Amino acid sequence: MVFSQVFALLFFVSLGFALAKSKLINASHADTLSKIIVCVFLPANIFKTFALNFNRDYIFKNYTIIIFAALSLLVINFIAFLAAKLFSKVKYERDVYEYSIAIPNSGYMGYPLVEGIGGQAMLLDFMTYAIPNSLYIYLVAFAKLTKRGFSVKKLLNPPTVTIAIGMFFGILEIPVPDVFANIVKTASGCMGPMAMLMTGIVLSDFNLKKMALKWKIYPALLLRLIVIPLGLGGVLSLFASDTIVKISVLFYCMPCGLNTVVFPKLVGEDCETGAALSIFSTVASLATIPMICAIFGI
């Protein structure tokens, strides 16, 4: 089940990569696809999940998810900060390694994969767990990887605003009209394939042979894909609930995200290291995600 879900997503990554490499799709189209995903498909997926499931009863029973997510974020970011010093003497490249090791691809790959594995209930837990990481990405990581100052305005983006709206509908149990619910359901169904196609198109811009020679990415990927999820899951299994353990492991066994490509591009920085970490972790996750899930009974 897990393998087939991961394979399906990686198929769309490979398809996007092949279409761009064969010039049937222009690599510059990835920017347009990204805007459509961030402004339409991802918000639809978020709204559907929170509006229909995030009620007062859920909050009362599962508020610890955010607490554990925040604590895990702090610990793993500290580990990533120390590890990044071993991979590069260049500060900006260290920031790329630090982000890649600490922050998984929870949105583009995580959301569709988790929904395929465990349905809406597991996806809601996963999205709730992702809230502290989203705050970190837009308040801290964005500022570091774009060399810009801290700005709360970065939180005013379609995904985070939709989380707030979805929570509002869910907590107050406001019914969603059938016509609108159908639109949201249809749009959210496009999230996984479109996000993976875009990932493949973005990564097609880079030379695979040259990236494969960056040997330092491999120990970093070992940390991201195996050591961190196994270590975190092992520690949490000693005192946390089964739900917390499984959601934490699922969250941190995801591959590196694309922000180490997208953010550096905004300021003209070299994004080859971020691209290498992203593409090879995505491919390797075909083996590592099912393995990690099997170990923790997911």
Backbone as a ProteinNet text record, in pm:
[ID]
protein_1_A
[PRIMARY]
MVFSQVFALLFFVSLGFALAKSKLINASHADTLSKIIVCVFLPANIFKTFALNFNRDYIFKNYTIIIFAALSLLVINFIAFLAAKLFSKVKYERDVYEYSIAIPNSGYMGYPLVEGIGGQAMLLDFMTYAIPNSLYIYLVAFAKLTKRGFSVKKLLNPPTVTIAIGMFFGILEIPVPDVFANIVKTASGCMGPMAMLMTGIVLSDFNLKKMALKWKIYPALLLRLIVIPLGLGGVLSLFASDTIVKISVLFYCMPCGLNTVVFPKLVGEDCETGAALSIFSTVASLATIPMICAIFGI
[TERTIARY]
83.3	0	87.3	182.4	269.3	357.3	416.7	504.5	430.2	306.5	230.4	197.9	170.3	142.2	267.2	381.9	507.8	544.5	528.3	562.3	477.8	347.9	258.9	305.9	345.1	392.1	524	614.7	742.4	726.5	622.3	593.4	566.2	488.1	456.2	579.4	668.6	794.5	874.9	886.4	961.7	897.7	765.5	694.4	722.1	713.2	742.4	885.6	978.8	1120.4	1140.4	1077.8	1093.3	1031.3	914.9	847.4	931.1	992.7	1074.1	1205.1	1266.7	1392.6	1374.1	1256.4	1229.1	1177.4	1168.6	1125.2	976.2	900.1	755.1	689.9	756	714.2	834.7	813.5	920.9	941.9	1067.1	1097.3	1047.6	1035.9	987.1	840.3	769.5	628.8	611.1	719	711.6	666.4	706.4	665.7	514.3	456.7	310.8	240.1	290.3	232.1	240	353.1	371.7	267.9	242.6	144.6	4.2	-28.7	-160.3	-174.9	-70	-74.2	-89.3	-5.8	-4.7	-132.5	-188.5	-305.9	-440.3	-439.7	-566.6	-571	-485.9	-498.1	-460.9	-348.5	-308	-407.6	-451.2	-553.4	-682.9	-722.2	-843.6	-828.2	-711.6	-684.9	-685.1	-623.9	-617.4	-756.2	-830.9	-964.6	-1054.8	-1052.8	-1137.8	-1108.5	-981.4	-942.7	-980.4	-947.7	-973.4	-1121.7	-1188.5	-1329.1	-1418.3	-1385.6	-1470.6	-1432.8	-1310.3	-1263.6	-1209.1	-1166.2	-1099.8	-1205.2	-1273.6	-1376	-1325.2	-1409.9	-1368.4	-1332.3	-1404.5	-1374.9	-1237.2	-1202.9	-1071.4	-960.5	-979.2	-878.6	-857.1	-965.4	-957.3	-879.7	-897.8	-834.3	-692.4	-660.3	-535.2	-447.2	-469	-387.8	-239.7	-210.6	-70.3	8.1	-62.4	7.5	94.5	38.6	113.9	228.9	206.1	311.7	430.6	402.2	510	576.3	497.3	552.8	650.7	615.2	701.3	830.2	818	936.6	1029.1	970.1	1049.9	1121.8	1052	1110.3	1233.7	1225.4	1337.6	1458.1	1434	1543.3	1607.6	1525.4	1578.2	1648.7	1598.5	1667.7	1804	1814.6	1944.4	2041.4	1992.4	2074.7	2119.3	2026.2	2057.2	2158.5	2147.2	2240.8	2382.6	2396.6	2528.6	2582	2493.4	2536.1	2579.2	2509.2	2539.5	2681.4	2735.8	2871.5	2974.8	2935.7	3027.4	3027.3	2922.9	2906.3	2959	2976.5	3024.5	3083	3183.1	3240.8	3175.6	3096.7	3027.2	2894.5	2873.5	2756.3	2624.7	2610.2	2482.1	2455.8	2561	2543.5	2510.8	2567.8	2533.4	2385.1	2333.1	2190.4	2103.3	2149.6	2076.7	2076	2191.3	2199.3	2113.3	2121	2043.8	1894.5	1846.3	1704.5	1666.2	1747.6	1715.9	1711.2	1799.1	1802.7	1685.3	1650.4	1548.8	1405.9	1384.4	1247.6	1213.3	1118.7	1080.1	979.4	957.7	859.5	719.6	668	540.9	420.5	432.7	318.5	299.1	392.7	376.8	374.3	460.7	462.9	387.8	404.9	345.5	193.9	128.9	-17.3	-84.2	-50.6	-116.5	-80.3	44.2	85.8	12.6	5.4	-60.4	-209.9	-272.2	-415.2	-437.4	-346.4	-359.8	-341.8	-256	-228.4	-338	-377	-467.2	-593.6	-620.6	-744.7	-744.9	-863.7	-879.1	-838.1	-863.7	-831.5	-681	-603.1	-457.5	-403.6	-463.9	-418.6	-439.1	-550	-573.7	-466.3	-434.3	-327.4	-195.8	-168.1	-44.3	-38.2	-148.5	-152.3	-140.6	-201.6	-191.5	-47.5	16.6	157.3	246.2	207.7	289.9	282.5	187.3	168.1	294.4	361.7	484.6	591.6	602.2	700.6	668.7	539.1	499.4	538.4	517.5	556.3	707.5	782.9	928.4	973.6	911.5	950.7	933.5	815.8	786	845.1	872.8	926.4	1078.3	1136.8	1280.8	1354.5	1314.4	1387.3	1382.4	1266.9	1254.9	1352.2	1360.2	1449.6	1595.6	1633.7	1772.7	1807.9	1721.2	1754	1733.7	1666.2	1653	1732.8	1804.4	1887.5	1805.3	1681.4	1593.4	1564.6	1514.9	1487	1358.8	1342.1	1222.3	1098	993.1	870.9	748	660.2	535.6	444.9	464.7	382	390.2	501.4	518	416.6	355.8	252.8	121.6	109.4	-12.8	0.5	-7.4	-0.3	-117.3	-152.3	-271.7	-279.7	-172	-184.7	-214	-138.4	-158.6	-292.2	-332.8	-463.2	-574.7	-558.1	-659.6	-667.4	-554.3	-556.4	-645.6	-627	-706.6	-855	-886.8	-1027.4	-1086.8	-1011.4	-1058.3	-1082.6	-992.6	-1010.7	-1137.5	-1160.5	-1279	-1406.6	-1412.3	-1528.8	-1542.2	-1427.8	-1431.7	-1471.8	-1410.7	-1438.5	-1582.6	-1633.5	-1771.4	-1871.1	-1815.2	-1897.3	-1995.1	-1940.4	-2020.1	-2033.3	-2152	-2168.3	-2117.2	-2050.9	-2001.2	-2104.9	-2155.9	-2255.8	-2205.5	-2296.1	-2258	-2186.1	-2233.4	-2171.6	-2026.4	-2003.7	-1866.9	-1781.6	-1839.6	-1766.1	-1719.2	-1801.1	-1764.7	-1650	-1653.2	-1545.6	-1413.8	-1420	-1301.1	-1246.8	-1336.1	-1295	-1226.9	-1283.9	-1227.3	-1089	-1077.8	-949.9	-842.7	-880.6	-782.9	-731.5	-813.6	-771.4	-658.2	-640.6	-533.1	-399.6	-403.1	-286.3	-165	-180.8	-67.6	-2.3	-75.7	-14.2	47.8	-22.2	29.1	158.5	160.3	278.7	398.6	376.6	486.9	533.5	439.7	478	565.1	524	600.4	740.1	748	877.1	970.5	919	999.8	1045.5	956	989.7	1098	1084.7	1184.9	1321.5	1324.5	1451.6	1516	1438.3	1493.5	1595.2	1597	1689.7	1833.9	1853.2	1985	2048.6	2182.4	2259.8	2271.3	2208	2204.8	2345.4	2427.5	2561.6	2644.9	2635.3	2711.7	2663.2	2531.4	2475.8	2513	2518.2	2549.4	2691.1	2779.4	2917.3	2933.4	2827.5	2832.1	2819.7	2930.1	2927.1	2874	2885.5	2841.2	2689.8	2617.1	2471.4	2427.5	2509.8	2465.8	2457.3	2557.3	2537.4	2424	2402.9	2291.4	2157.8	2149.2	2027.1	2005.5	2114.1	2102.7	2038.9	2079.5	2018.8	1871	1840.8	1704.4	1606.2	1647.5	1554.1	1548.6	1657.5	1662.5	1690.4	1801	1841.6	1739.2	1695.3	1601.1	1466.7	1399.3	1270.4	1282.6	1388.3	1406.3	1435.3	1524.5	1559.8	1441.6	1370.1	1255.2	1146.1	1116.3	1014.6	1051.4	1179.8	1225	1211.2	1249.1	1238.8	1092.6	1011.1	870.4	793.1	832.7	761.5	774.8	869.8	889.1	783.8	724.4	629.7	511.7	514.2	406	303.6	186.9	81.2	119.6	51.1	77.7	52.8	-49.8	-81	32.7	83.8	194.2	316.6	347.9	465.7	451.9	337.8	319.4	319.6	252.7	249.3	387.6	460	595.7	687.5	680.1	764.2	728.5	598.2	555	603.4	593.7	631.6	780.7	864.1	1008.5	1074.2	996.3	1057.9	1036.6	970.3	952.8	1085.7	1102.6	1228	1243.6	1357.4	1384	1288.7	1250.9	1158.2	1227.1	1145.8	1195.7	1231.3	1208.1	1235.3	1383.6	1470.5	1614.4	1651.1	1553.4	1570.5	1496.6	1372.4	1286.2	1338.5	1369.8	1413.9	1547.5	1651.8	1777.4	1761.1	1670.6	1648.9	1602.6	1530.8	1478.1	1588.5	1704.8	1813.6	1938	1922.2	2033.3	2143.3	2113.3	2212.3	2215.9	2328.6	2342.8	2250	2163.6	2066.5	2091.7	2211.7	2242	2246.2	2302.5	2309	2169	2082.9	1945.1	1871.2	1897	1832.6	1880.9	2011.3	2066.1	2004.2	1994.5	1934.2	1788	1718	1575.9	1553.4	1622.7	1595.7	1640.2	1758.3	1805.4	1731.6	1687.2	1607.1	1469.4	1415.2	1284.7	1290.9	1396.2	1412.9	1437	1524.2	1556.9	1436	1344.4	1228.1	1137.4	1151.5	1075.2	1106.4	1230.1	1269.8	1258	1297.1	1305.4	1169.2	1075.1	944.1	871.8	859.8	796.7	869.9	1003.9	1082.3	1052.6	1055.6	1029.6	886.3	792.4	651.7	633.1	702.1	690.7	745.7	855	915.4	820.1	744.9	655.6	510	487.6	352.3	253.4	299.8	210.5	151
-120.9	0	126.7	133.7	251.5	260.9	146.9	146.6	194.7	145.8	183.4	331.8	389.3	532.7	614.3	572.7	643.6	630.6	509.6	485.5	572.2	585.4	666.7	812	866.3	1004.6	1020.6	924.3	932.3	913.5	841.8	828	965.2	1047.9	1181.1	1272.6	1253.6	1328.5	1292.7	1163.3	1115.8	1164	1165.1	1210.8	1358.5	1441.1	1583.6	1606.3	1528.2	1538.2	1503.4	1392.7	1346.3	1443.4	1497.1	1591.5	1718.2	1763.9	1885.1	1859.2	1743.9	1709.4	1690.7	1639.2	1616	1741.5	1852.4	1982	1986.4	1884.5	1889.5	1991.2	2015.7	2119.2	2206.9	2335.6	2429.2	2431.3	2422.1	2420.2	2546.2	2654.4	2778.7	2769.3	2669.2	2651.6	2608.4	2563.4	2520.1	2634	2756.9	2872.6	2889.9	2872.6	2885	2773.1	2650.7	2537.4	2557.9	2609	2632.8	2730	2837.9	2936.9	2877.5	2793.3	2728.7	2634.9	2558.3	2464.7	2539	2642.3	2715.4	2797	2846.4	2935	2862.2	2740.8	2671.3	2532.6	2441.5	2300.8	2275.3	2332.4	2312.9	2375.3	2499.8	2555.9	2474.3	2420.1	2338	2213.9	2151.3	2032.2	2065.3	2177.2	2220.2	2254	2332.4	2373.4	2252.2	2160	2040.5	1964.1	1949.5	1870.3	1939	2067.7	2138	2169.8	2213.5	2253.6	2136	2018.1	1902.1	1824.2	1843.4	1756.6	1827.9	1952.8	2021.8	2088.8	2007.2	2061.1	2065.9	2112.8	2127.9	1994.9	1890.8	1758.5	1711.7	1737.6	1699.1	1773.9	1904.9	1985.5	1933.8	1903.6	1856.6	1725.9	1638.3	1506.7	1507.3	1605.8	1598.3	1722.5	1808	1930.1	1898.1	1778.7	1742.8	1724.5	1705.9	1689.4	1811.7	1930.8	2053.5	2068.6	2031.6	2042.3	1953.6	1829	1738.2	1783.7	1838.6	1887	2001.7	2093.8	2208	2164.2	2071.5	2022.4	1945.8	1863.4	1788.3	1883	1987.3	2087.1	2151.8	2189.2	2253.4	2160.2	2035.6	1939.3	1906	1878.3	1838.5	1954.5	2075.9	2191.7	2211.9	2183.7	2195.5	2090.7	1967.7	1861	1898.5	1951.3	1991	2105	2198.5	2310.7	2260.4	2164.3	2109	2026.3	1945.3	1859.2	1940.8	2050.3	2131.5	2186.5	2207.1	2258	2158.9	2031.1	1928.2	1918.9	1973.1	1955	2070.5	2186.7	2300.5	2409.3	2476.8	2591.8	2722.2	2714.4	2831.9	2847.9	2963.8	2981.3	2955.9	3010.1	2994.4	2847.1	2775.9	2633.7	2556.1	2598.4	2536	2554.4	2672.8	2699.6	2606	2578.2	2487	2346.5	2299.8	2167.2	2162	2266.1	2269.9	2258.8	2334.4	2330.6	2193	2138.9	2010.8	1896.6	1899.9	1794.6	1807.8	1930.3	1952.8	1954.2	2006	2029.1	1936.9	1845.9	1752.2	1812.7	1743.4	1786.2	1742.5	1813.9	1774.7	1813.1	1918.9	1967.6	1896.5	1915.7	1862.3	1709.5	1645.4	1498.7	1440.5	1502.5	1447.8	1442.2	1552.2	1556.6	1451.1	1445.1	1342.5	1200.4	1179.1	1045.1	999.5	1085.6	1050.7	1028.7	1112.4	1093.1	958	919.6	791.4	674.2	692	584.4	572.5	687	681.8	763.4	823.4	897.4	1032.2	1091	1225.8	1236	1133.7	1138.9	1152.2	1070.2	1077	1206.2	1250.9	1374.1	1493.8	1496.1	1606.8	1608.7	1492.3	1485.7	1534.8	1494.9	1532	1682	1740.3	1884.7	1964	1914	1979.3	1975.7	1861.3	1845.6	1941.7	1972.1	2055.7	2204.5	2245.5	2389	2456.7	2404.5	2470.3	2479	2374.7	2376.6	2483.7	2503.4	2607.8	2745	2767	2894.6	2915	2808.7	2817.3	2849.4	2782.2	2802	2946.5	3004.9	3138.7	3250.5	3223.1	3327.5	3323.3	3203.7	3189.4	3145.9	3031.2	2975.4	3067.5	3125.6	3216.3	3333.4	3388.7	3501.8	3462.1	3340.3	3295.8	3264.4	3192	3146.1	3252.1	3362.7	3473.9	3595.9	3578.6	3686.2	3811	3788.7	3900.2	3896.2	4005.8	4012.9	3939.8	3926.7	3864.3	3945.4	3875.7	3945.2	3858.1	3908	3837	3836.2	3930.9	3938.3	3810.6	3738.4	3615.5	3508.1	3524.6	3429.8	3450.5	3566.9	3594.7	3539.6	3408.8	3339.9	3242.2	3196.9	3112.6	2991.4	2911.3	2794	2828.7	2926.1	2957.4	3027	3112.7	3178.2	3074.6	2976.5	2871.6	2784.5	2761	2687	2759.2	2891.3	2970.6	2965.8	2978.7	2975.4	2836.7	2733.5	2597.6	2568.9	2616.9	2601.1	2672.1	2791.5	2870	2792.3	2738.5	2659.1	2533.2	2469.4	2344.7	2364.1	2461.4	2484.2	2526.9	2613.5	2660.3	2564.5	2459.2	2357.6	2420.8	2513.7	2580.1	2484.5	2451.9	2358.5	2418.2	2336.6	2379	2339.1	2434.8	2402.3	2293.2	2205.7	2090.8	2131.5	2238.4	2282.7	2322.3	2400.5	2444.3	2327.2	2236.7	2119	2032.9	2022.1	1942.7	2008.4	2141.5	2215.1	2193.1	2206.2	2189.1	2047	1948.4	1808.4	1781.3	1835.3	1815.2	1880.4	2002.9	2074.7	2006.2	1958.8	1895.9	1764.9	1699.9	1575.7	1594.4	1717.7	1747.6	1774	1790.9	1833.6	1742.9	1612.7	1521.4	1514.4	1478.7	1468.4	1599.9	1711.2	1840.1	1879	1856.8	1892.2	1809.1	1680.3	1593.5	1623.4	1654.2	1696.1	1821.3	1917.7	2040.9	2011.9	1920.5	1883.7	1829.6	1740.5	1684.8	1790	1882.6	1989.6	2080.6	2116.8	2202.2	2134.7	2007.1	1935.4	1905.5	1914.3	1886.6	1991.7	2103.7	2211.8	2178.4	2071.1	2044	1919.6	1915.7	1805	1693.8	1579.6	1470.9	1415.7	1401.7	1347	1436.9	1564.9	1660	1659.6	1652	1650.5	1522.3	1410.4	1281.7	1277.7	1363.2	1367.3	1446.9	1512.2	1586.6	1486.7	1425.3	1313.7	1353.8	1481.3	1523.5	1516.2	1508.9	1502	1366.7	1263.2	1128.8	1108.9	1151.9	1144.8	1235.4	1347.3	1436.2	1365.9	1292.8	1218.9	1104	1043.6	937.3	991.8	1110.9	1177.1	1206	1269	1312	1195.1	1090.3	984.2	866.8	845.6	726.4	758.4	826.3	848.1	929	1041.6	1128.2	1059.8	1004.3	939.5	819	737.7	623	667.9	765.8	815.5	881	966.2	1035.5	935.9	842.9	743.5	656.6	619	536.4	607	733.8	810.9	832.6	874.7	903.8	778	662.8	539.3	502.7	566.1	538.2	604.3	716	787	852.3	859.8	926.1	823.7	875.3	788	730.1	623.2	559	655.7	739.5	837.9	937.5	989.7	1086.3	1023.7	901	832.8	817.3	768.2	741.2	869.3	973.7	1099.7	1164.5	1158.3	1215.1	1144	1010.4	930.9	958	960.1	989.3	1125.5	1222.4	1358.9	1366.5	1308	1324.1	1220.1	1124.4	1032.4	1081	1195.4	1253.3	1308	1314.6	1365	1515.9	1566.6	1710.6	1785.2	1903.5	1983.5	2065.7	2143.1	2222.9	2366.5	2403.5	2542.8	2576.6	2475.4	2501	2524.6	2511.9	2550.7	2681.7	2688.1	2803.6	2929.5	2922.5	3040.9	3096.5	3012.1	3066.3	3131	3076.3	3135.4	3280.2	3311.6	3447.5	3550.6	3506.6	3601.5	3569.1	3484.4	3455.2	3370.1	3294.1	3205.8	3071.6	3002.7	2870.4	2772.4	2706.8	2615.4	2470.5	2441.9	2305.9	2206.8	2248.3	2159.1	2126.1	2227.8	2204.9	2113.6	2131.3	2047	1903.1	1884.5	1749.7	1678.6	1749.3	1691.3	1655	1740.3	1718.1	1599.3	1596.9	1492.7	1354.4	1344.9	1213.2	1163	1254.4	1210.5	1164	1229	1188.9	1049	1022.6	889.5	784.4	816.2	720.9	691.3	786.6	767.9	654.8	613.7	499.8	374.9	368	254.6	287	409.4	440.1	460.7	525.5	548.6	417.5	323.2	195.5	121.3	129.7	62.1	120	254.6	320.5	291.4	299.8	273.5	130.6	36.3	-103.7	-123	-56	-68	-20.2	87.1	143.7	102.8	6	-48	48.4	132.3	231.5	171.8
0	0	0	96	105.2	-18.3	-59.1	-176.5	-300.9	-320.1	-440.1	-440.3	-321.5	-312.1	-344.9	-289.2	-316.6	-463.9	-518.4	-658.7	-751.9	-719.1	-802.6	-807.5	-691.5	-687.3	-762.9	-744.7	-814.7	-965.4	-1004.6	-1148.2	-1208.6	-1138	-1190.3	-1188.1	-1088.8	-1088.9	-1213.9	-1241.1	-1357.7	-1488.3	-1490.8	-1610.6	-1636.1	-1530.8	-1545.6	-1590.2	-1531.4	-1567.9	-1715.2	-1759.2	-1897.1	-1997.4	-1964	-2053.6	-2072.3	-1962.6	-1971.6	-2046	-2019	-2085.2	-2235.7	-2272.9	-2415.8	-2485.5	-2409.9	-2462.4	-2499.8	-2459.6	-2482.9	-2389.9	-2276.9	-2182.3	-2154.4	-2153.4	-2121.2	-1970.5	-1926.7	-1783.7	-1712.9	-1786.9	-1725.8	-1685.9	-1740	-1704.9	-1559.7	-1496.5	-1356.8	-1266.6	-1300.6	-1219.4	-1223.1	-1341.7	-1354.8	-1279.7	-1295.4	-1223.6	-1072.7	-1026.8	-883.5	-829.7	-904.6	-860.1	-856.5	-955.4	-957.5	-837.9	-809	-696.4	-564.5	-544.7	-417.6	-397.9	-506.9	-495.9	-511	-568.1	-594.1	-531.2	-578.2	-538.9	-393.3	-348.5	-208.6	-111	-132.9	-42.8	-41	-157.1	-162.3	-74.9	-82.9	-2.2	146.6	181.5	321.3	374	296.6	342	361.7	266	275.5	404	436	552.4	683.3	696.5	822	840.9	736.3	749.7	788.3	739.2	764.2	889.2	939.4	1048.3	1171.7	1156.3	1267.3	1357.9	1438.4	1527.6	1672.1	1762.8	1902.1	1967.3	1930.2	1985.2	1941.1	1815.6	1764.7	1840	1860.7	1930.1	2071.7	2141.8	2280.4	2289.2	2190	2193.6	2135.8	2050.3	1975	1983.5	2082.2	2092.1	2113.1	2167.5	2191.5	2061.2	1951	1822.4	1792.9	1812.1	1784.9	1884.4	2010.9	2112.6	2074.5	2040	2001.7	1871.3	1780.3	1653.6	1677.7	1765.9	1795.7	1864.9	1959.6	2031.2	1936.4	1850.4	1752.9	1657.1	1615.7	1525.3	1587.1	1713.3	1782.2	1790.2	1830.1	1847	1712.1	1612.6	1481.3	1412.2	1429.8	1372.5	1436.4	1565.4	1633	1579.2	1561	1503.5	1362	1283.3	1145.2	1142.8	1235.4	1246.2	1270.8	1362.2	1392.7	1275.6	1215.1	1104.9	984	956.9	838.2	840.9	960.9	973	917.8	913.5	864.4	712.1	649.2	505.5	421.1	478.8	399.4	488.4	434.5	504.7	460.2	352.5	300.3	374.5	434.1	519.4	447.3	326.2	257.4	225.6	183.8	154.1	281	393.9	522.1	552.1	520.8	542.6	458.2	335.8	246.8	305.5	351.9	414.4	540.6	620.1	744.4	716.2	618.7	584.4	530.1	441.3	377.8	477.7	576	677.2	773.9	807.5	911.8	860.9	739.2	692	575.4	596.4	489.7	393	283.3	183.1	229.7	326.8	388.2	303.7	223.4	147.3	15.3	-76.1	-211.2	-213.5	-134	-133.9	-14.9	101.2	222.8	222.2	185.7	191.8	104.1	-24.8	-107.8	-67	-22.2	17.5	142.7	242.8	369.1	348.6	264.2	237.2	168.5	80.7	13.8	108.7	209.9	305.2	410.5	469.4	584.7	575	458.9	441.8	512.1	523.1	577.7	724.9	802.5	945.8	967.1	898.7	911.4	850	740.8	676.6	768.7	842	935.2	1043.7	1100.2	1200.9	1141.7	1018.2	951	926.7	879	854.5	984.3	1089.6	1220.3	1268.9	1249.9	1289.2	1210.3	1087.1	999.2	1031.6	1115.8	1142.6	1196.8	1301.4	1348.2	1240.5	1156.6	1048.7	945.1	916.6	821.7	874.3	1003.7	1064.7	1053.8	1079.6	1071.1	928.3	829.9	690	647.4	678.7	628.3	714.1	842	928.4	939.1	938	960.5	833.6	778.6	663.7	542.6	515	400.6	415.2	536.9	561.1	540	582.7	569.4	424.3	355.5	220.6	113.1	148.1	53.6	100	211.5	266.7	297.9	336.8	372.8	521.9	574.2	716.2	754.8	883.7	940.2	903	859	820.1	845.9	932.4	962.1	839.4	748.3	627	543.7	557.1	478.8	519.7	636.4	679	603.5	539.6	463.7	322.2	312	183.9	175.7	55.3	40.4	132.6	149.4	237.2	383	440.4	581.6	605.3	513	526.2	518.1	429.9	415.6	539.5	605.2	731.5	832.3	842.1	936.2	900.9	773.4	729.5	754.1	721.4	742.9	889.9	976.4	1120.8	1167.5	1113.8	1150.3	1116.8	996.3	955.3	1040.7	1070.9	1145.9	1290.4	1357.6	1499.5	1521.4	1434.9	1447.7	1380.9	1318.1	1250.5	1150.7	1071.8	968.4	849.5	806.8	694.2	563.1	486.3	355.6	250.4	172.3	68.3	-25	-66.5	-149.5	-278.1	-340.5	-467.2	-444.1	-339	-307.3	-260.7	-183.1	-134.8	-250.8	-353.8	-471.3	-548.7	-556.7	-623.2	-549.2	-416.3	-333.3	-344.7	-343.3	-353.4	-487.8	-594.5	-727.9	-738.9	-688.9	-695	-611.1	-491.1	-402.5	-460.6	-543.5	-606.4	-705.9	-752.4	-848.5	-779.5	-649.1	-573.6	-594.8	-569.3	-576.1	-713.1	-819.1	-951.9	-1000.4	-979.3	-1026.6	-953.1	-820.8	-742.3	-784.7	-809.8	-850.9	-993.2	-1083.3	-1218.1	-1211.9	-1131.3	-1116.9	-1062	-963.5	-906.7	-1015.1	-1098	-1206.4	-1305.6	-1338.1	-1433.2	-1376.8	-1248.6	-1184.3	-1183.9	-1148	-1136.1	-1271.2	-1380.1	-1512.4	-1556	-1487.9	-1521.2	-1484.2	-1405.4	-1349.6	-1411.6	-1407.2	-1462.5	-1358	-1385.6	-1288.5	-1259.2	-1362.8	-1343.3	-1251.6	-1276.9	-1196.1	-1051.6	-1031.9	-896.7	-822.9	-897.4	-834.8	-778.3	-830.2	-783.1	-654.2	-611.1	-484	-369.1	-330	-234.9	-97.2	-62.4	70.6	88.5	-22.7	-8.8	47.6	30	68	219.7	297.5	443.5	491.8	422.3	459.1	434.3	322	290.9	387.8	434.7	534.4	662.4	700.2	816.5	791.8	678.1	648.1	635.3	564.7	528.5	626.6	700.5	785.8	932.9	960.5	1099.9	1177.7	1121.1	1193.3	1217.3	1115.7	1144.6	1237.8	1221.9	1310.6	1453.6	1467.5	1600.4	1669.6	1595.1	1653	1691.7	1601.8	1630.6	1748.8	1758	1869.4	2002.9	2007.5	2132	2170.4	2074.3	2104.1	2144.4	2092.2	2126	2273.2	2342.9	2485.2	2573.2	2522.5	2609.9	2536.8	2405.5	2331.9	2282.2	2242.3	2192	2056.7	2017.7	1889.3	1773.5	1786.6	1682	1664.9	1776.2	1771.9	1706.5	1745	1689.3	1538.2	1493.6	1350.6	1267.8	1317.3	1243.3	1239.5	1350.7	1355.6	1258.3	1257.4	1168.1	1022.4	991.8	855	809.8	897.6	862.6	829.1	916.1	899.2	808.6	755.4	658.7	515.2	499.2	365.6	312.3	181.7	123.5	142.2	97.4	105	11.8	53.3	-25.9	-133.4	-205.5	-318.1	-279.8	-155.1	-118.4	-125.5	-118.5	-133.2	-278.9	-367.6	-507.5	-532.6	-486	-511.3	-443.7	-314.2	-240.4	-291.9	-312.3	-366.1	-503.2	-585.5	-717.9	-707.8	-602	-585.4	-567.5	-518.2	-491.8	-574.7	-674.6	-764.7	-705.4	-600.5	-538.8	-611.2	-600.6	-660.3	-587.5	-662.3	-599.9	-639.8	-691.8	-737.6	-620.5	-507.9	-391.9	-341.8	-333.7	-291.3	-387.6	-517.9	-618.6	-607.3	-584.1	-569.2	-449.3	-337.5	-218.1	-243.5	-315.3	-341.3	-433.9	-546.4	-645.7	-598.1	-535.2	-492.7	-368.5	-283.1	-167.7	-213.5	-317.2	-369.4	-429.3	-505.3	-564.7	-455.8	-361.1	-254.4	-165.8	-157.1	-69.5	-116.5	-242.2	-291.6	-208.8	-159.5	-74.9	73.5	111.7	255.3	321.6	252.7	314.9	345.6	249.7	285	396.3	398.3	501.5	639.6	650.2	777.6	823.2	730.1	764.2	814.5	752.4	794.7	935.5	966.8	1099.9	1208.9	1179.4	1281.2	1261.4	1174.8	1158.3	1098.9	1007.1	944.3	816.4
[MASK]
++++++++++++++++++++++++++++++++++++++++++++++++++++++++++++++++++++++++++++++++++++++++++++++++++++++++++++++++++++++++++++++++++++++++++++++++++++++++++++++++++++++++++++++++++++++++++++++++++++++++++++++++++++++++++++++++++++++++++++++++++++++++++++++++++++++++++++++++++++++++++++++++++++++++++

